[in-house]
Amino acid sequence: MSKVVIIGAGGVGSVVAQKCGQLPEVFTEIVLASRTKSKCDAIAELIGRPVVTEQVDADNVPELTALLKKHKPDLVINVALPYQDLHIMDACLEAGVNYLDTANYEPLDTAKFEYKWQWEYQERFKEKGLMALLGSGFDPGVTNVFTAYLNKHYFDEIQELNIIDVNGGDHGQPFATNFNPEINIREITAECRHWEDGKFVETPAMSEKQSFTCPEEVGTYNIYRMYHEELESLTLHFPTLKKAQFWMSFGDSYLKHLEVLQNVGMTRIDPVLFEGKEIVPIQFLKALLPDPGSLGPLTKGNTCIGCVVKGIKDGKELTKYVYNICSHEASYEEVKSQAISYTTGVPAMIGAKMMLEGKWAGSGVFNMEQMDPDPFMDDLNKYGLPWKAVTL
């Protein structure tokens, strides 16, 4: 039916490739490309069907464009680093290929999470008759679709949104991140922003804390308010929202390690001179920390990610909670990955499936909540991320 080029051979790339491989009727041909071809080859061995592997530098637009023109895919699934989004979008425009990613672009030298750079591609994709789907991971991604689904089926007007991301898993390491350490730490240490009364309000990172009890005996965790990119698009596309916040769980040990690393300058993203050479401290720290891919067989427990939405239905106040619980052990058993990569990789595959089947279509740049949530929600149940919606 269709051909895809997957760019990126990390933990998420591995999950995406394997999940696409399970649906040969949709993903007829798969090309997996990365800077390190040996990583692609290792992933290809996990898939029980032929997969073409390629070496490519995603920062090199002409090189990537040549690869796309060679393979002529229907869609590029970008699971490389967020710094590379614009280069990959440029190559897609040049080669005439549709585009999907899981996280918004951010500049290498500034921890700034905004959609403005990618939204500026709107007219170029529209003129070429191409579609770019942004943020088809879990958060962003599934959380956007959860919000759209609740808005469509349960509310006349949504007024408050709380996205709550709990990782109840334990990998037994003193300090490690569940996805790319550089991206993870930049995200957590950035200034917090939440939406309130028609504008974003800035507060210090991690300065607001609550206790949250997850359903189905996942446990009770401390959650901290932080900024996450889907707030920008959700508050734009659901203008009735009076307040929107994002919360994530962190253990005390993780936060203490992070505080010390910040205090000694190891989380800096600007270059420093060391023995006559410039190094970026956070990139050096990344080299010292455990590879997130190595945590798969070690991690036990569950993630619990969902949206609590408050609003009005038939003149009465209503609060709904839609969530998914994902097992680290079950994820590893299926695709040799922990649940953090699984919960990002499965929605990337489903978003691609929506586009290739024509269930989600259009010319231009789109966020997930702009699409019909129903077929995506159906596929979450079919392909490994079942959800529940409850009244609170």
C-alpha positions as CSV (number, residue, x, y, z in Angstrom):
1,M,0.0,0.0,0.0
2,S,2.7,2.5,0.9
3,K,6.4,3.1,1.6
4,V,7.8,4.9,4.6
5,V,11.3,6.2,5.5
6,I,11.9,6.2,9.3
7,I,14.7,8.5,10.3
8,G,16.3,7.7,13.7
9,A,17.5,4.4,15.2
10,G,17.2,5.1,18.9
11,G,14.7,3.5,21.3
12,V,11.7,5.2,19.7
13,G,12.9,4.5,16.2
14,S,13.2,0.8,17.1
15,V,9.6,0.7,18.4
16,V,8.3,2.5,15.4
17,A,10.1,0.2,12.9
18,Q,8.9,-2.9,14.7
19,K,5.3,-1.7,15.0
20,C,5.2,-0.7,11.3
21,G,6.7,-4.1,10.5
22,Q,3.6,-5.7,12.2
23,L,1.3,-4.1,9.6
24,P,2.6,-5.1,6.1
25,E,-0.9,-4.3,4.7
26,V,-0.3,-0.6,5.5
27,F,3.5,-0.3,5.6
28,T,4.3,-2.2,2.5
29,E,8.0,-1.1,2.4
30,I,10.1,0.2,5.2
31,V,13.4,2.1,5.0
32,L,15.2,2.8,8.2
33,A,17.9,5.5,8.1
34,S,20.3,6.9,10.7
35,R,23.7,8.5,11.0
36,T,24.9,5.0,12.3
37,K,23.8,2.3,9.9
38,S,24.8,-0.5,12.2
39,K,22.0,0.6,14.6
40,C,19.5,0.4,11.8
41,D,20.8,-3.1,10.9
42,A,20.4,-4.3,14.5
43,I,16.8,-3.0,14.6
44,A,16.1,-4.6,11.2
45,E,17.0,-8.0,12.6
46,L,14.2,-7.7,15.1
47,I,11.6,-7.4,12.4
48,G,10.4,-10.5,10.7
49,R,10.3,-9.1,7.2
50,P,12.8,-7.3,4.9
51,V,13.7,-3.8,5.9
52,V,16.1,-1.6,3.9
53,T,18.7,0.3,6.0
54,E,20.6,3.4,5.0
55,Q,23.2,5.7,6.5
56,V,22.2,9.4,6.4
57,D,23.1,12.6,8.2
58,A,19.7,14.2,9.0
59,D,21.4,17.6,9.3
60,N,22.6,17.5,5.7
61,V,19.6,18.5,3.7
62,P,21.0,17.7,0.2
63,E,22.1,14.3,1.4
64,L,18.7,13.6,3.0
65,T,16.9,14.9,0.0
66,A,18.9,12.6,-2.3
67,L,17.9,9.6,-0.1
68,L,14.2,10.6,-0.3
69,K,14.4,11.0,-4.0
70,K,16.1,7.6,-4.3
71,H,13.4,5.8,-2.3
72,K,10.3,7.9,-3.2
73,P,8.4,7.2,0.1
74,D,4.9,8.3,0.8
75,L,5.8,9.5,4.2
76,V,8.8,10.3,6.4
77,I,8.5,9.4,10.1
78,N,11.0,11.6,11.9
79,V,12.2,10.1,15.2
80,A,15.6,11.8,15.1
81,L,16.5,14.6,17.5
82,P,14.2,17.7,17.8
83,Y,17.1,19.9,16.6
84,Q,16.8,18.2,13.2
85,D,13.1,18.7,12.5
86,L,13.5,21.7,10.2
87,H,16.2,20.1,8.2
88,I,14.0,17.0,7.7
89,M,11.0,19.2,6.8
90,D,13.2,21.1,4.2
91,A,14.2,17.7,2.6
92,C,10.6,16.6,2.5
93,L,9.5,19.8,0.7
94,E,12.4,19.4,-1.8
95,A,11.6,15.7,-2.4
96,G,7.8,16.1,-2.3
97,V,7.2,13.8,0.7
98,N,4.7,14.0,3.6
99,Y,6.2,14.4,7.1
100,L,5.5,13.3,10.6
101,D,7.4,13.8,13.9
102,T,7.0,13.2,17.6
103,A,8.4,16.4,19.2
104,N,8.6,20.0,18.2
105,Y,11.7,21.7,16.9
106,E,14.0,23.3,19.4
107,P,17.3,25.2,18.6
108,L,20.5,23.5,19.7
109,D,21.8,26.5,21.6
110,T,18.5,27.5,23.4
111,A,16.2,25.4,25.5
112,K,13.1,26.9,23.9
113,F,10.1,24.8,23.1
114,E,7.8,26.5,20.6
115,Y,5.9,25.5,17.5
116,K,6.5,28.8,15.7
117,W,9.4,27.6,13.6
118,Q,7.4,24.6,12.3
119,W,4.1,26.5,12.0
120,E,6.0,28.9,9.6
121,Y,6.2,26.0,7.2
122,Q,2.4,26.1,6.7
123,E,2.2,27.8,3.3
124,R,5.2,25.9,1.9
125,F,3.6,22.5,2.7
126,K,0.2,23.8,1.5
127,E,1.6,25.0,-1.9
128,K,3.3,21.6,-2.5
129,G,0.1,19.7,-1.5
130,L,1.9,18.0,1.3
131,M,0.9,17.2,4.9
132,A,3.1,17.7,8.0
133,L,1.8,16.2,11.2
134,L,3.5,17.5,14.3
135,G,3.9,15.7,17.6
136,S,2.6,12.2,17.0
137,G,4.1,10.8,20.2
138,F,2.3,10.4,23.6
139,D,2.9,13.8,25.1
140,P,2.6,15.6,22.8
141,G,0.4,13.4,20.6
142,V,-1.9,11.1,22.4
143,T,-2.6,13.8,25.1
144,N,-3.7,16.1,22.3
145,V,-6.0,13.4,20.9
146,F,-7.3,12.6,24.4
147,T,-8.3,16.3,24.8
148,A,-9.9,16.4,21.4
149,Y,-11.8,13.2,22.1
150,L,-13.2,14.4,25.4
151,N,-14.1,17.8,23.8
152,K,-15.9,16.0,21.0
153,H,-17.9,13.4,22.9
154,Y,-18.4,14.7,26.5
155,F,-18.4,18.5,26.7
156,D,-20.2,21.5,25.3
157,E,-17.2,23.6,26.5
158,I,-13.9,22.5,28.0
159,Q,-12.5,25.0,30.5
160,E,-9.6,23.4,32.3
161,L,-7.0,20.9,31.2
162,N,-4.4,19.0,33.4
163,I,-2.1,16.7,31.5
164,I,-0.5,14.2,34.1
165,D,2.5,12.1,33.1
166,V,3.5,9.5,35.7
167,N,6.3,7.0,35.2
168,G,5.9,4.5,38.0
169,G,8.8,2.4,36.7
170,D,12.0,1.6,38.5
171,H,15.2,0.8,36.7
172,G,17.4,0.5,39.8
173,Q,20.0,3.0,38.6
174,P,21.2,5.9,40.9
175,F,20.5,8.4,38.1
176,A,19.3,7.8,34.5
177,T,16.8,9.3,32.1
178,N,14.2,7.2,30.2
179,F,14.9,9.0,26.9
180,N,17.7,11.0,25.4
181,P,19.4,12.6,28.5
182,E,20.2,15.9,26.8
183,I,16.6,16.4,25.6
184,N,15.1,15.2,28.9
185,I,17.2,17.4,31.1
186,R,16.8,20.5,28.9
187,E,13.0,20.0,29.1
188,I,12.9,19.6,32.9
189,T,15.2,22.5,33.8
190,A,13.5,25.0,31.5
191,E,11.2,27.7,32.9
192,C,7.7,26.5,33.6
193,R,4.8,28.0,31.7
194,H,1.1,27.3,32.2
195,W,-2.0,28.8,30.6
196,E,-4.2,31.0,32.7
197,D,-6.8,33.6,31.8
198,G,-5.8,34.0,28.2
199,K,-2.0,34.1,28.6
200,F,1.0,32.0,29.5
201,V,2.3,32.5,33.1
202,E,6.0,31.9,33.8
203,T,7.1,30.3,37.1
204,P,10.4,28.7,38.1
205,A,11.0,25.2,36.9
206,M,9.5,22.5,39.1
207,S,8.3,25.1,41.7
208,E,4.7,23.7,41.9
209,K,4.2,20.3,43.4
210,Q,1.2,18.0,44.1
211,S,0.5,14.4,45.1
212,F,-1.4,12.3,42.5
213,T,-2.9,8.9,43.0
214,C,-3.0,6.9,39.7
215,P,-5.9,4.5,39.0
216,E,-5.6,0.7,38.9
217,E,-3.1,0.6,41.8
218,V,-0.3,2.1,39.8
219,G,0.5,4.1,43.0
220,T,0.7,7.6,44.5
221,Y,3.4,10.0,43.2
222,N,4.7,13.5,43.6
223,I,4.0,15.4,40.3
224,Y,5.6,18.7,39.4
225,R,4.3,21.4,37.0
226,M,6.5,22.1,34.0
227,Y,6.1,23.4,30.5
228,H,5.3,21.0,27.6
229,E,4.8,21.9,24.0
230,E,1.3,20.6,23.5
231,L,0.0,23.4,25.8
232,E,0.8,25.9,23.0
233,S,-1.2,24.2,20.3
234,L,-4.0,23.0,22.6
235,T,-4.7,26.5,24.0
236,L,-4.7,27.8,20.4
237,H,-7.1,25.2,19.1
238,F,-9.4,25.1,22.1
239,P,-9.8,28.8,23.0
240,T,-12.4,28.1,25.7
241,L,-9.6,26.8,27.9
242,K,-9.2,29.1,30.9
243,K,-6.4,27.1,32.4
244,A,-4.0,24.4,31.1
245,Q,-1.2,22.8,32.9
246,F,1.3,19.9,32.4
247,W,2.5,17.7,35.3
248,M,5.2,15.0,35.5
249,S,6.3,12.7,38.3
250,F,9.8,12.6,39.6
251,G,11.4,10.7,42.5
252,D,13.3,12.5,45.3
253,S,16.6,10.8,44.3
254,Y,16.3,11.9,40.7
255,L,15.6,15.5,41.7
256,K,18.5,15.6,44.2
257,H,20.9,14.3,41.5
258,L,19.6,16.8,39.0
259,E,19.9,19.7,41.6
260,V,23.6,18.8,42.2
261,L,24.3,18.5,38.5
262,Q,22.7,21.9,37.9
263,N,24.7,23.5,40.7
264,V,28.0,22.3,39.3
265,G,27.1,23.4,35.8
266,M,26.8,19.9,34.2
267,T,23.4,20.8,32.7
268,R,24.6,23.8,30.8
269,I,23.9,23.8,27.1
270,D,26.5,26.5,26.2
271,P,30.1,25.5,25.2
272,V,32.9,25.7,27.8
273,L,36.6,25.5,27.2
274,F,38.2,22.4,28.5
275,E,41.9,21.6,27.8
276,G,41.9,23.7,24.7
277,K,38.7,22.3,23.3
278,E,35.1,23.5,23.5
279,I,32.7,21.0,25.0
280,V,29.0,21.3,25.9
281,P,28.6,20.1,29.5
282,I,25.2,18.5,29.0
283,Q,26.5,16.6,26.0
284,F,29.4,15.3,28.1
285,L,27.0,14.3,30.8
286,K,24.9,12.4,28.3
287,A,28.0,10.3,27.4
288,L,28.4,9.4,31.1
289,L,24.8,8.4,31.9
290,P,23.3,5.0,31.1
291,D,22.0,4.7,27.5
292,P,18.2,4.8,27.8
293,G,18.1,1.8,25.5
294,S,19.9,-0.3,28.2
295,L,17.2,0.3,30.7
296,G,14.6,-1.9,29.0
297,P,15.4,-5.2,30.7
298,L,15.9,-3.4,34.0
299,T,12.8,-1.4,34.3
300,K,9.8,-2.7,36.2
301,G,6.4,-1.1,36.8
302,N,4.0,1.0,34.8
303,T,3.5,4.4,33.2
304,C,0.2,6.2,33.7
305,I,-0.4,9.2,31.4
306,G,-3.7,11.0,30.8
307,C,-5.7,14.2,30.7
308,V,-8.1,15.5,33.3
309,V,-10.6,17.9,31.6
310,K,-13.1,20.1,33.4
311,G,-15.9,21.8,31.6
312,I,-19.6,22.2,31.0
313,K,-22.1,19.7,29.6
314,D,-25.9,20.6,29.4
315,G,-25.3,23.5,31.7
316,K,-23.6,21.4,34.4
317,E,-20.0,21.1,35.5
318,L,-18.3,17.9,34.5
319,T,-14.8,16.4,35.0
320,K,-13.5,13.5,32.9
321,Y,-10.2,11.7,33.0
322,V,-8.9,9.7,30.1
323,Y,-5.7,7.7,30.6
324,N,-3.5,4.9,29.5
325,I,-1.5,2.5,31.7
326,C,1.5,0.9,30.0
327,S,3.7,-1.9,31.5
328,H,7.5,-1.6,31.2
329,E,7.8,-5.4,31.3
330,A,5.2,-6.0,28.6
331,S,6.8,-3.4,26.4
332,Y,10.2,-5.1,26.7
333,E,8.6,-8.5,26.0
334,E,7.1,-7.2,22.8
335,V,9.7,-4.9,21.3
336,K,12.7,-5.1,23.6
337,S,12.1,-1.5,24.9
338,Q,10.9,0.1,28.1
339,A,7.5,1.8,28.1
340,I,8.8,5.4,27.6
341,S,9.9,4.5,24.1
342,Y,6.9,2.3,23.5
343,T,4.4,5.0,24.4
344,T,6.1,7.3,21.9
345,G,6.7,4.8,19.2
346,V,3.2,3.3,19.0
347,P,1.4,6.7,18.5
348,A,4.0,7.6,15.8
349,M,3.1,4.4,13.9
350,I,-0.6,5.1,14.4
351,G,-0.3,8.7,13.2
352,A,1.5,7.5,10.1
353,K,-1.2,4.8,9.6
354,M,-3.9,7.6,9.8
355,M,-2.1,9.5,7.1
356,L,-1.4,6.6,4.8
357,E,-5.0,5.3,5.0
358,G,-6.3,8.8,4.3
359,K,-8.2,9.0,7.5
360,W,-6.2,12.1,8.4
361,A,-5.5,14.2,5.3
362,G,-4.8,17.8,4.3
363,S,-2.3,20.2,2.9
364,G,-0.2,22.2,5.3
365,V,1.1,21.8,8.9
366,F,-1.2,20.2,11.5
367,N,-1.2,19.4,15.2
368,M,-2.8,16.2,16.3
369,E,-5.9,17.8,17.9
370,Q,-6.9,19.2,14.5
371,M,-7.7,15.7,13.2
372,D,-10.7,13.5,14.0
373,P,-9.7,11.7,17.2
374,D,-12.0,8.7,16.8
375,P,-10.0,6.5,14.4
376,F,-6.8,7.2,16.3
377,M,-8.4,6.3,19.6
378,D,-9.7,3.0,18.1
379,D,-6.2,2.1,17.0
380,L,-4.7,2.9,20.4
381,N,-6.8,0.0,21.7
382,K,-5.8,-2.2,18.9
383,Y,-2.1,-1.7,18.9
384,G,-0.9,-1.7,22.5
385,L,-2.0,1.4,24.3
386,P,-5.6,0.7,25.6
387,W,-7.3,3.7,27.3
388,K,-10.1,4.3,29.7
389,A,-12.3,7.4,30.2
390,V,-13.9,7.9,33.7
391,T,-15.9,10.6,35.4
392,L,-14.3,12.1,38.5
